């Protein structure tokens, strides 16, 4: 269906075919040049940001949520690969169905 909607008939005139071929080549070249300059712009912006961060020096570590709340850190360390957290059972009937 997609092909039927956007299907253009081929021109029989050789001059029109040549003009369309040249126009297509110009559009393709324009897209490639635009993409190249967009890439150059992104690299330049990234280099400026990297240079600004590099010249600014080391930053102070960010304050954690527990440090800002004033509570002391936990006394025991968690093993590597373990994520601690709290949870609340939302649907009690779903947990009882799973246990049966």
C-alpha positions in Angstrom: 0.0 0.0 0.0 2.9 2.3 0.8 4.4 1.8 -2.7 1.0 2.4 -4.4 0.5 5.8 -2.7 4.0 7.3 -3.3 4.8 5.7 -6.6 5.8 8.3 -9.2 5.8 7.4 -12.9 9.1 7.4 -14.7 9.6 10.2 -17.2 10.3 9.1 -20.7 12.2 12.3 -21.7 16.0 11.7 -21.3 16.6 15.4 -20.5 14.1 15.3 -17.7 15.7 12.1 -16.4 19.1 13.8 -16.4 17.7 16.8 -14.6 16.1 14.6 -11.9 19.4 12.7 -11.5 21.4 15.9 -11.1 18.8 17.2 -8.6 18.9 13.9 -6.7 22.7 14.0 -6.5 22.6 17.6 -5.3 20.1 16.8 -2.6 22.3 13.8 -1.5 25.4 16.0 -1.5 23.6 18.6 0.5 22.5 16.1 3.1 26.0 14.7 3.5 27.5 18.2 3.8 24.9 19.2 6.4 25.6 16.0 8.4 29.3 16.6 8.2 28.9 20.2 9.6 26.5 19.0 12.3 29.1 16.4 13.3 31.9 19.0 13.4 29.6 21.3 15.5 28.9 18.5 18.0 32.6 17.6 18.3 33.5 21.3 18.9 30.8 21.7 21.6 32.0 18.5 23.3 35.6 19.7 23.2 34.7 23.0 24.7 32.7 21.3 27.5 35.5 18.9 28.1 38.1 21.7 28.2 35.9 23.8 30.6 35.5 20.9 33.0 39.2 19.9 32.7 40.4 23.5 33.4 38.0 24.0 36.3 39.8 21.4 38.4 38.4 18.7 40.6 35.0 19.2 42.0 33.9 18.4 45.6 32.0 15.1 45.9 28.2 15.4 45.8 26.5 15.2 49.2 24.5 12.0 49.6 20.9 12.0 50.8 21.9 10.5 54.2 24.5 13.1 54.8 22.2 15.9 54.0 19.5 14.5 56.3 21.9 14.4 59.2 21.7 10.7 59.9 24.9 8.8 60.3 25.8 6.2 57.7 25.0 2.6 58.4 27.6 0.8 60.6 27.8 -2.3 58.4 28.9 -2.4 54.8 26.8 -4.1 52.2 28.4 -6.8 50.0 29.2 -5.9 46.5 26.3 -6.5 44.1 23.6 -6.0 46.7 21.2 -3.1 46.5 19.5 -2.3 49.8 16.2 -0.6 50.0 12.8 -0.5 51.6 9.6 -1.7 50.0 5.9 -1.7 50.8 3.5 -4.5 49.7 0.9 -2.8 47.6 -1.5 -5.6 47.0 -1.8 -8.1 49.8 -4.0 -10.5 47.8 -1.4 -10.8 45.1 1.3 -12.0 47.5 -1.0 -14.6 49.1 -1.9 -16.0 45.7 1.8 -16.5 44.9 2.4 -18.3 48.1 -0.3 -20.9 47.4 
